[in-house]
Structure formats: structure tokens, C-alpha cells
Amino acid sequence: MKIKLSISTIVKIYNSDKVFILYRLNEEGSKIVDFTLTDNLSKFRDKYNNNFKLVVDIKKQIKNFKIEL
């Protein structure tokens, strides 16, 4: 699944020391509407309907991002 992220969201995720990112997608499922970076998964799990990823995995994908002009 590919999701559109803003530059500010990418920077927040990349600079985070938290373990989990919990997120909510728009109706089309193509863009993050709301997210929380946290170490406590159980506290926010119900609010985001169990949509979460490890921040480490997302950081690996950000590092492999390649921009060609």
C-alpha cells in the first residue's frame, strides 16, 4: 500500500525516538489524516483502530527513498 506523506510528517517520523506510529487514513486510504508517535501502544490503540507500524520500519523506507531529477 502506498500512502502520501507531507514533508513535515516525514521529518517528524524520521526525527522521532518513539517506537510506534499509530495512524488514521482518509476514506480512499491514500493519505494519513491523523497520527501519533508513541511508546505506549495500548494507550492509543482503540482510537486508531489498530492501525500501527514500527517507526524503525518506516525510517528504513524513508532512508531508501530515492529522488531522481
N, C-alpha and C positions, 0 to 999 in steps of 0.2 A: 504494500500500500504506500503510495506517495502522498505526502502532505506538504502543503505550502507553509513555510515559516517566514516570519519577518526577520530582518537583520537583528533587531533588538532582542527578539526571542532567542535567536541562535547565540547571541553574546551572553545572555542570562544563563542559558543552559551550559555553555562552554566554561563559564567562569564559576559555576556552582560547585560547592563541595558536598552537596546533598546526594543521597543515594537513589531516590526515586523521583520520577516526574509523573504526576497524575494529570490527565488532560480530558477535555471535552471537545468533541468535533462538531462542526456545523452539520446541517441536515444532509448535505451532499457527501460528507465525510472526507472533504479535501482540505480543510483548514482548521487549525486549532483555534477555538473560540476562547477557552479559558484553561489555565494550567496552574499547578502548584508544584514547587520543588520542595521535597521534604525527606526527613529521615524516618518519620513515623508513618508507615503505610496505613495502619489500621485507623488512624485518626481521620483521614480524608477519603478512605476507600468508598464509602457509600455515596458521598457527594459526587464522585466522578464515575460511578457505575463500573467500578473495577477496571477502568482504562488506565493502565500504568506501564511504564517501561523503566529499566535501569538507566540512570544518567550515564554510566560508563559506556553502555552500548550506543547511546545517542552521540556521545562525544567521539567515538570511533568513526561513526558515519560522517560527522562534521569534519574530522581530520582528513578523511578520504575524498572530500568534496573537491572537485577539480573544475576550475573556471577556465574556459578557453575563449579567447577573443579573436 
